[in-house]
Amino acid sequence: MKEVNEHQPQPQGLDRAAQSRRQVLALGAVATSAIVSIRPALAQSAASVMNCEIPVPDLARSGQYIAPDGQLVSPDTPGAVPPAGRPFKGGEVKAAMSGGTLPGTSYEQNQAYMNYIRRLQAGNSGFTCYASLQMPR
């Protein structure tokens, strides 16, 4: 029986194959740890999106009413509804986007508030929350 000498040089092809297998195993270990650490972060971010808040309107313009098309108008504008008494949570807005209504609102208020929310732009309070609700999960 022939003894294997560990110090004896291996054929080059075998060396490369072993090195390739080691690299694949190392990459697999890294990928697995990345997946394990990303999943909780995604779950946490999904929960925070449902709890973020959208004021209607933001504090800087809280004295204005909301027209049916979502624009901010003066309180004496016919058909305009008063500002919401509290900010809406992301989960409430998401449910309203799917055909539900915002809690504590009449049909007219719900329509005006949702139109206001749809018109939010970068720089408006609540925009980031609304934009996050539209991201696919």
N, C-alpha and C positions, 0 to 999 in steps of 0.2 A: 504494500500500500504506500502511495506516495504522500509525503507530508507537504502541507501548504506552507510556504514561507511568506509571512506577512510582509517582509521587506523586499520580496521579489517584485519587480515592476509588473503591473497589470497591463494587458493590452489597452491601447488608447480608447477604443470603442466602448469597452466596459466602463472605463473611468467616466466618460462623458454621460453614459446612460445612468450611472449611479448619481452623478452630480445633478442631472436633470430631474431624477426622482426626488432628490433632496429639496430641490428648488420648488417643485410642485407641492410637496408636503408642507414646506414652509409657507408658501402662498396660501394654501388651504387653511392653515392655522391662523394666519393673519385675517383672512376673509371671515372665518368663523367668529373671531373675537370682534370684528367690526360689526357683524350682523347682531351679535348679542348686545353690543353697546348702542346700536342705532335703534333697535326696536323700542326700548323704553323711552328714548328721546322722542320718537314719533308719537307714541302714546301720550306722552306728557304734552307735546305741542298740540295734539288734537284736543286734549282736555282744556288747554289754555285758550284755544280758539273758541270753544263753546262758552267760555266764561268771560271773554273780552267784552267790552262795552261800547255801544254806539249811542252817543247822546243825540237827541233830535229836538232842536238843533244844538250845536255846541254852546258852551257857556258864554262865549264872546257875543253870541247872537241870540241869547235866550229870551229876549223881549220880543222877538219877531214871531209871526205866525207862519204856518206852512200852507201854501196854496195846493190845490188838488194835484198839480203837476210836479210838486216837490220843491218849488222855488220858495225862498224866504220872502215874505211880504209884510207890510205893516198890519197891525191888529184890526184895522177897520176895512180890510179887503174882503169883499163879499165871497163867500164860499171857503175862506181860509179857516183852518183849524188851529186851536191853540197848541203851543209846544207840549211835547210829552212831559209828564210829571217826573219821569226818571229815565236814565239811559236804559236801552234794551241790551240784553245779553246776546252774545253771538248765537247761542242755541235757539233763542227765541226768534231772531232774525232769520236763521237758517230754516226754521220750521215755517215761517211766513213766506219765505222764498219758494217753498214747496207747496204753496196753496193754503197754508194755515193763516191765522191772523195773529198780530202782535197782541200780547195780553193786555186786557183793560182798554181796548180801543173799539170804537164804532167802525162800521164799514168805511165811512168817509175818512176818519182819522187813519185807519190802517192803510188805505190807498195813498193818502198824502205822505204819511211817514215813510212808507216803502219807496215811494217815488223820490223823496228827499234822500234816503239812504242810497238808492241807485245812482243818484247824481253826485255822490261824494267824490272828491278828487284828492290827490296827494296834498297834504298840508291841512286838510280838514280833520278835526277830531273824529275818530271812529273809522277813518278810511282804511287804515291798516287792518283793523278787525274785519271790515266788510270784504276787503281784498282777500284775506285769508280764508273766508268762508267760501269763496268761489274757486279755490284751488282744489284740483282733484285729489282724492285720498286713495 
